Each structure stands twice: as structure tokens, then as C-alpha cells.
Amino acid sequence: MEKPPTDVAKLLEQWMEWERGDETPGRVLANLKTGGLPDLLRSLVGPEPEADS
């Protein structure tokens, strides 16, 4: 089963909930993680360089 694409607007709204004090930091981090923030950051960074063997 494929993950749906990351909804960047939803990630921003989740972040803003923390900034307004509506949500605890732990809950916000959990929401950002399940909302696809790690995948978004990986896509912005690009492929990881291969390690030298």
C-alpha cells in the first residue's frame, strides 16, 4: 500500500498548532512524522552519497 503524497499545507498547520500553544511538542512531532515530514525533507536533500568501502 502506497503512502499518499505529503500535504505540505497540513504539515504547516500542524506546526502552527504548536506555535499557538494549541498542541504539545510531542504530539506535534508525532503528527509531523506521520504526516510525511521525513519524506519531504529527504526529497529536498536529494539522494544520500554512497559510503566509501
Phi and psi in radians as a Rosetta constraint file:
Dihedral C 1 N 2 CA 2 C 2 CIRCULARHARMONIC -1.457 0.35
Dihedral N 2 CA 2 C 2 N 3 CIRCULARHARMONIC 2.587 0.35
Dihedral C 2 N 3 CA 3 C 3 CIRCULARHARMONIC -1.340 0.35
Dihedral N 3 CA 3 C 3 N 4 CIRCULARHARMONIC 2.540 0.35
Dihedral C 3 N 4 CA 4 C 4 CIRCULARHARMONIC -1.200 0.35
Dihedral N 4 CA 4 C 4 N 5 CIRCULARHARMONIC 2.764 0.35
Dihedral C 4 N 5 CA 5 C 5 CIRCULARHARMONIC -1.085 0.35
Dihedral N 5 CA 5 C 5 N 6 CIRCULARHARMONIC 2.639 0.35
Dihedral C 5 N 6 CA 6 C 6 CIRCULARHARMONIC -1.163 0.35
Dihedral N 6 CA 6 C 6 N 7 CIRCULARHARMONIC 2.267 0.35
Dihedral C 6 N 7 CA 7 C 7 CIRCULARHARMONIC -1.648 0.35
Dihedral N 7 CA 7 C 7 N 8 CIRCULARHARMONIC 1.725 0.35
Dihedral C 7 N 8 CA 8 C 8 CIRCULARHARMONIC -1.104 0.35
Dihedral N 8 CA 8 C 8 N 9 CIRCULARHARMONIC -0.648 0.35
Dihedral C 8 N 9 CA 9 C 9 CIRCULARHARMONIC -1.100 0.35
Dihedral N 9 CA 9 C 9 N 10 CIRCULARHARMONIC -0.661 0.35
Dihedral C 9 N 10 CA 10 C 10 CIRCULARHARMONIC -1.195 0.35
Dihedral N 10 CA 10 C 10 N 11 CIRCULARHARMONIC -0.686 0.35
Dihedral C 10 N 11 CA 11 C 11 CIRCULARHARMONIC -1.063 0.35
Dihedral N 11 CA 11 C 11 N 12 CIRCULARHARMONIC -0.755 0.35
Dihedral C 11 N 12 CA 12 C 12 CIRCULARHARMONIC -1.093 0.35
Dihedral N 12 CA 12 C 12 N 13 CIRCULARHARMONIC -0.732 0.35
Dihedral C 12 N 13 CA 13 C 13 CIRCULARHARMONIC -1.096 0.35
Dihedral N 13 CA 13 C 13 N 14 CIRCULARHARMONIC -0.681 0.35
Dihedral C 13 N 14 CA 14 C 14 CIRCULARHARMONIC -1.132 0.35
Dihedral N 14 CA 14 C 14 N 15 CIRCULARHARMONIC -0.691 0.35
Dihedral C 14 N 15 CA 15 C 15 CIRCULARHARMONIC -1.117 0.35
Dihedral N 15 CA 15 C 15 N 16 CIRCULARHARMONIC -0.757 0.35
Dihedral C 15 N 16 CA 16 C 16 CIRCULARHARMONIC -1.127 0.35
Dihedral N 16 CA 16 C 16 N 17 CIRCULARHARMONIC -0.523 0.35
Dihedral C 16 N 17 CA 17 C 17 CIRCULARHARMONIC -1.039 0.35
Dihedral N 17 CA 17 C 17 N 18 CIRCULARHARMONIC -0.673 0.35
Dihedral C 17 N 18 CA 18 C 18 CIRCULARHARMONIC -1.231 0.35
Dihedral N 18 CA 18 C 18 N 19 CIRCULARHARMONIC -0.761 0.35
Dihedral C 18 N 19 CA 19 C 19 CIRCULARHARMONIC -1.080 0.35
Dihedral N 19 CA 19 C 19 N 20 CIRCULARHARMONIC -0.611 0.35
Dihedral C 19 N 20 CA 20 C 20 CIRCULARHARMONIC -1.358 0.35
Dihedral N 20 CA 20 C 20 N 21 CIRCULARHARMONIC -0.210 0.35
Dihedral C 20 N 21 CA 21 C 21 CIRCULARHARMONIC 1.496 0.35
Dihedral N 21 CA 21 C 21 N 22 CIRCULARHARMONIC 0.256 0.35
Dihedral C 21 N 22 CA 22 C 22 CIRCULARHARMONIC -1.413 0.35
Dihedral N 22 CA 22 C 22 N 23 CIRCULARHARMONIC -0.315 0.35
Dihedral C 22 N 23 CA 23 C 23 CIRCULARHARMONIC -2.454 0.35
Dihedral N 23 CA 23 C 23 N 24 CIRCULARHARMONIC 2.621 0.35
Dihedral C 23 N 24 CA 24 C 24 CIRCULARHARMONIC -1.343 0.35
Dihedral N 24 CA 24 C 24 N 25 CIRCULARHARMONIC 2.689 0.35
Dihedral C 24 N 25 CA 25 C 25 CIRCULARHARMONIC -1.000 0.35
Dihedral N 25 CA 25 C 25 N 26 CIRCULARHARMONIC -0.705 0.35
Dihedral C 25 N 26 CA 26 C 26 CIRCULARHARMONIC -1.091 0.35
Dihedral N 26 CA 26 C 26 N 27 CIRCULARHARMONIC -0.726 0.35
Dihedral C 26 N 27 CA 27 C 27 CIRCULARHARMONIC -1.165 0.35
Dihedral N 27 CA 27 C 27 N 28 CIRCULARHARMONIC -0.702 0.35
Dihedral C 27 N 28 CA 28 C 28 CIRCULARHARMONIC -1.120 0.35
Dihedral N 28 CA 28 C 28 N 29 CIRCULARHARMONIC -0.776 0.35
Dihedral C 28 N 29 CA 29 C 29 CIRCULARHARMONIC -1.069 0.35
Dihedral N 29 CA 29 C 29 N 30 CIRCULARHARMONIC -0.731 0.35
Dihedral C 29 N 30 CA 30 C 30 CIRCULARHARMONIC -1.086 0.35
Dihedral N 30 CA 30 C 30 N 31 CIRCULARHARMONIC -0.766 0.35
Dihedral C 30 N 31 CA 31 C 31 CIRCULARHARMONIC -1.115 0.35
Dihedral N 31 CA 31 C 31 N 32 CIRCULARHARMONIC -0.718 0.35
Dihedral C 31 N 32 CA 32 C 32 CIRCULARHARMONIC -1.144 0.35
Dihedral N 32 CA 32 C 32 N 33 CIRCULARHARMONIC -0.698 0.35
Dihedral C 32 N 33 CA 33 C 33 CIRCULARHARMONIC -1.132 0.35
Dihedral N 33 CA 33 C 33 N 34 CIRCULARHARMONIC -0.856 0.35
Dihedral C 33 N 34 CA 34 C 34 CIRCULARHARMONIC -1.268 0.35
Dihedral N 34 CA 34 C 34 N 35 CIRCULARHARMONIC -0.360 0.35
Dihedral C 34 N 35 CA 35 C 35 CIRCULARHARMONIC -1.400 0.35
Dihedral N 35 CA 35 C 35 N 36 CIRCULARHARMONIC -0.136 0.35
Dihedral C 35 N 36 CA 36 C 36 CIRCULARHARMONIC 1.849 0.35
Dihedral N 36 CA 36 C 36 N 37 CIRCULARHARMONIC 0.207 0.35
Dihedral C 36 N 37 CA 37 C 37 CIRCULARHARMONIC -1.036 0.35
Dihedral N 37 CA 37 C 37 N 38 CIRCULARHARMONIC -0.742 0.35
Dihedral C 37 N 38 CA 38 C 38 CIRCULARHARMONIC -1.017 0.35
Dihedral N 38 CA 38 C 38 N 39 CIRCULARHARMONIC -0.725 0.35
Dihedral C 38 N 39 CA 39 C 39 CIRCULARHARMONIC -1.136 0.35
Dihedral N 39 CA 39 C 39 N 40 CIRCULARHARMONIC -0.707 0.35
Dihedral C 39 N 40 CA 40 C 40 CIRCULARHARMONIC -1.093 0.35
Dihedral N 40 CA 40 C 40 N 41 CIRCULARHARMONIC -0.797 0.35
Dihedral C 40 N 41 CA 41 C 41 CIRCULARHARMONIC -1.116 0.35
Dihedral N 41 CA 41 C 41 N 42 CIRCULARHARMONIC -0.725 0.35
Dihedral C 41 N 42 CA 42 C 42 CIRCULARHARMONIC -1.060 0.35
Dihedral N 42 CA 42 C 42 N 43 CIRCULARHARMONIC -0.697 0.35
Dihedral C 42 N 43 CA 43 C 43 CIRCULARHARMONIC -1.188 0.35
Dihedral N 43 CA 43 C 43 N 44 CIRCULARHARMONIC -0.538 0.35
Dihedral C 43 N 44 CA 44 C 44 CIRCULARHARMONIC -1.329 0.35
Dihedral N 44 CA 44 C 44 N 45 CIRCULARHARMONIC -0.577 0.35
Dihedral C 44 N 45 CA 45 C 45 CIRCULARHARMONIC -1.322 0.35
Dihedral N 45 CA 45 C 45 N 46 CIRCULARHARMONIC -0.624 0.35
Dihedral C 45 N 46 CA 46 C 46 CIRCULARHARMONIC 1.691 0.35
Dihedral N 46 CA 46 C 46 N 47 CIRCULARHARMONIC -3.059 0.35
Dihedral C 46 N 47 CA 47 C 47 CIRCULARHARMONIC -1.161 0.35
Dihedral N 47 CA 47 C 47 N 48 CIRCULARHARMONIC 2.548 0.35
Dihedral C 47 N 48 CA 48 C 48 CIRCULARHARMONIC -1.287 0.35
Dihedral N 48 CA 48 C 48 N 49 CIRCULARHARMONIC 2.444 0.35
Dihedral C 48 N 49 CA 49 C 49 CIRCULARHARMONIC -1.167 0.35
Dihedral N 49 CA 49 C 49 N 50 CIRCULARHARMONIC 2.570 0.35
Dihedral C 49 N 50 CA 50 C 50 CIRCULARHARMONIC -1.278 0.35
Dihedral N 50 CA 50 C 50 N 51 CIRCULARHARMONIC 2.452 0.35
Dihedral C 50 N 51 CA 51 C 51 CIRCULARHARMONIC -1.302 0.35
Dihedral N 51 CA 51 C 51 N 52 CIRCULARHARMONIC 2.476 0.35
Dihedral C 51 N 52 CA 52 C 52 CIRCULARHARMONIC -1.277 0.35
Dihedral N 52 CA 52 C 52 N 53 CIRCULARHARMONIC 2.358 0.35
